[in-house]
Amino acid sequence: MNLAAWFTAHVDAQPHGLSREPSRAREPLVQRSHTESVGLYTDRVLPRLTDLLMRRAELSEIRARVAAGLHGEVLEVGFGSGLNVPHYPPTVTHVLAVDPARLGRKLAAKQVAASSVPVEYIGLDGQTLPLPTSSVDHVITTWTLCTIPDVGRALAEMQRVLRPGGALHFAEHGRAPDPDVARWQDRITPIQRRVAGGCHLNRPIDRLITASGLTMTRLNNYYLQGPKAFGYMYEGVATRP
């Protein structure tokens, strides 16, 4: 006897003398729309996954280098789960935080509470900064410029809010100079954007920064450990004239 026949004979059959209850209409399955599913992934899953992946010791060393030299009023675009907070030098007096993921604030709570530097959340969008012109001493971004939809506009906003002589400190991954690696970055980026919150692997970070009107004063390029397409780094400082 096959499984379907056994099920019919033993489960679906009714004892003699008992009538079958009228079958009830089954409740329709509630299905999330594609938009709801994407929103859930972007808002709830991706921030936690990013926090986990970005805690590598190699990346922590980079954060420490990028934060060195910060002082006064600092704007961090792409604050995330606050992984840069432990690296702020004591010369930083106030941090203004911008990040689109509200969950990031919960993930960053312990880092922020343990820091002697006050952190103030001021917005969700780096493309429109709610700050006066020439109002901050430094801007810091780490693994952020890859995901901002209009990155040129965001960098122009950072340049605007920096005081003259102020600097953007950055560590960003982007387009590799090796043609073979760059071709792979172009191929993979459409998929990467879908699974990693809009992340582009192939943005020429140095050219984007200087196009905003900032002057590149220090730039180091290197590959992180792992697949080269995902780890060509731009680490440096660019100042507002």
Legacy VTK file of the C-alpha trace (Angstrom):
# vtk DataFile Version 3.0
C-alpha trace
ASCII
DATASET POLYDATA
POINTS 241 float
0.000 0.000 0.000
1.396 3.401 -0.913
1.482 6.353 1.472
-1.525 8.110 -0.065
-3.674 5.006 0.205
-2.602 4.365 3.814
-3.428 7.971 4.732
-6.884 7.681 3.139
-7.676 4.388 4.875
-6.421 5.286 8.357
-6.842 9.025 8.727
-9.571 10.119 6.401
-11.936 7.225 7.166
-14.642 7.833 9.797
-15.687 5.276 12.468
-19.036 3.528 11.808
-22.004 5.417 13.208
-20.295 8.798 13.147
-20.931 11.351 10.502
-18.185 13.454 8.985
-18.107 17.071 10.129
-18.555 19.564 7.366
-15.178 20.559 6.066
-14.160 24.063 6.972
-12.690 26.417 4.487
-8.983 26.755 5.131
-7.626 30.104 6.101
-5.718 31.570 3.191
-1.972 31.659 3.712
-0.717 35.140 4.419
2.064 35.922 2.009
4.322 38.902 2.245
4.610 41.035 -0.842
8.003 41.352 -2.480
8.260 44.918 -1.170
7.505 43.817 2.400
10.042 40.989 2.186
12.743 43.295 0.850
11.926 45.858 3.541
12.154 43.217 6.257
15.515 42.009 4.972
16.918 45.520 4.580
15.627 46.875 7.889
15.966 43.858 10.198
18.328 41.256 8.767
20.973 43.183 6.840
22.049 45.509 9.711
22.688 42.507 11.968
24.544 40.635 9.241
26.640 43.687 8.421
27.498 44.217 12.072
28.693 40.623 12.333
30.779 40.709 9.157
32.379 44.076 9.925
33.783 43.071 13.313
36.866 41.410 11.806
40.174 42.314 13.472
41.624 43.408 10.122
38.855 45.963 9.719
39.188 47.179 13.303
42.821 48.095 12.622
41.712 50.112 9.598
39.067 51.914 11.655
41.705 52.920 14.193
43.928 54.396 11.483
41.068 56.306 9.867
39.871 57.772 13.177
43.359 58.971 14.128
43.602 62.752 13.909
39.912 63.452 14.368
39.072 66.298 16.725
36.285 68.665 17.677
32.881 68.265 16.028
32.790 65.114 13.885
30.098 63.974 11.446
29.936 60.241 10.789
27.950 59.290 7.699
27.053 55.608 7.821
27.247 55.274 11.594
25.782 51.766 11.490
26.258 49.745 14.662
28.853 52.160 16.052
31.964 50.108 15.296
34.069 53.274 14.908
33.111 54.598 18.343
35.861 52.800 20.318
38.441 54.342 17.997
37.477 58.000 18.433
40.430 59.836 19.977
39.850 61.894 23.145
40.206 65.060 21.064
36.726 64.419 19.592
34.165 66.448 21.534
30.905 65.541 19.779
29.787 63.077 17.087
26.842 63.703 14.773
25.565 60.384 13.405
23.730 59.720 10.130
22.517 56.265 9.114
19.435 54.953 7.270
19.040 51.793 9.397
17.097 52.528 12.577
18.043 49.103 13.930
21.636 50.292 13.885
20.877 52.545 16.845
19.915 49.532 18.951
22.978 47.615 17.809
25.181 50.615 18.628
23.659 51.293 22.059
26.372 49.528 24.084
29.189 51.132 22.110
27.659 54.575 22.524
26.924 54.112 26.250
30.511 53.027 26.929
32.028 55.990 25.071
33.098 59.247 26.673
32.252 61.008 23.405
28.602 62.120 23.122
26.818 60.815 20.024
23.796 62.611 18.557
21.685 61.064 15.797
20.735 63.792 13.353
19.327 62.041 10.286
18.892 59.042 8.024
20.130 60.325 4.666
23.685 61.326 3.822
22.457 62.907 0.599
20.705 65.686 2.541
22.515 66.687 5.724
20.529 68.812 8.198
23.550 70.922 9.124
24.673 74.484 8.432
27.460 75.125 5.942
30.970 75.019 7.452
29.771 73.563 10.751
31.920 70.468 11.441
35.639 69.896 11.838
35.797 66.422 10.314
33.693 63.851 8.483
34.344 60.124 8.716
32.995 57.366 6.476
33.902 53.675 6.558
32.429 51.211 4.039
29.609 53.677 3.356
30.075 55.350 -0.031
29.395 52.067 -1.827
25.722 52.056 -0.805
24.543 55.688 -1.036
22.335 55.978 -4.155
23.545 59.452 -5.197
27.064 59.314 -3.840
28.119 62.478 -5.670
25.396 64.458 -3.945
26.337 62.975 -0.558
30.000 63.907 -0.985
29.020 67.420 -2.045
27.002 67.682 1.172
29.989 66.512 3.226
32.174 69.075 1.509
29.575 71.757 2.240
29.333 71.109 5.987
33.096 70.865 6.522
34.806 73.961 7.813
37.629 75.291 5.592
40.666 73.158 6.385
38.436 70.390 7.731
38.910 66.866 6.439
37.066 63.779 5.305
38.635 60.636 6.786
37.598 57.557 4.843
38.079 53.826 4.340
36.025 52.590 1.399
36.137 49.667 -0.982
35.794 50.324 -4.683
36.980 49.797 -8.223
40.256 47.920 -8.564
42.984 49.023 -11.019
43.503 45.446 -12.240
41.356 45.116 -15.410
40.475 41.479 -14.717
39.318 42.282 -11.171
37.402 45.342 -12.378
35.548 43.249 -14.964
34.458 40.854 -12.236
33.355 43.795 -10.110
31.177 45.047 -12.978
29.638 41.588 -13.379
28.979 41.006 -9.695
27.761 44.488 -8.716
24.126 44.022 -9.906
23.814 40.974 -7.633
25.745 42.635 -4.816
23.370 45.602 -4.888
20.390 43.308 -4.364
21.799 41.307 -1.462
23.931 43.946 0.260
21.725 47.003 0.582
22.687 48.709 -2.656
26.438 48.096 -2.332
28.475 48.855 -5.477
31.820 47.078 -5.850
32.990 49.203 -8.760
32.849 52.846 -7.689
36.058 54.878 -8.291
36.182 56.305 -4.781
39.154 58.641 -5.291
37.643 60.321 -8.347
34.265 60.679 -6.656
35.839 62.368 -3.636
37.908 64.855 -5.618
34.932 65.620 -7.897
33.120 66.962 -4.822
35.678 69.748 -4.432
37.763 68.104 -1.732
41.543 67.890 -2.112
43.100 64.469 -1.644
45.941 64.824 0.871
46.574 61.157 1.659
45.531 57.973 -0.132
46.553 54.362 0.400
45.273 51.565 -1.814
45.458 47.851 -1.062
43.530 44.599 -1.165
41.915 43.102 1.898
42.269 39.393 2.528
39.768 37.393 0.510
38.349 37.706 -3.021
39.878 40.724 -4.710
36.621 41.852 -6.303
35.191 42.560 -2.863
38.205 44.068 -1.168
40.071 46.780 -3.055
40.456 49.570 -0.510
40.754 53.343 -0.647
41.962 54.663 2.718
42.884 58.280 3.216
42.149 61.901 3.985
40.715 64.656 1.774
40.473 68.267 2.934
38.224 71.188 2.143
40.309 74.090 0.790
LINES 1 242
241 0 1 2 3 4 5 6 7 8 9 10 11 12 13 14 15 16 17 18 19 20 21 22 23 24 25 26 27 28 29 30 31 32 33 34 35 36 37 38 39 40 41 42 43 44 45 46 47 48 49 50 51 52 53 54 55 56 57 58 59 60 61 62 63 64 65 66 67 68 69 70 71 72 73 74 75 76 77 78 79 80 81 82 83 84 85 86 87 88 89 90 91 92 93 94 95 96 97 98 99 100 101 102 103 104 105 106 107 108 109 110 111 112 113 114 115 116 117 118 119 120 121 122 123 124 125 126 127 128 129 130 131 132 133 134 135 136 137 138 139 140 141 142 143 144 145 146 147 148 149 150 151 152 153 154 155 156 157 158 159 160 161 162 163 164 165 166 167 168 169 170 171 172 173 174 175 176 177 178 179 180 181 182 183 184 185 186 187 188 189 190 191 192 193 194 195 196 197 198 199 200 201 202 203 204 205 206 207 208 209 210 211 212 213 214 215 216 217 218 219 220 221 222 223 224 225 226 227 228 229 230 231 232 233 234 235 236 237 238 239 240
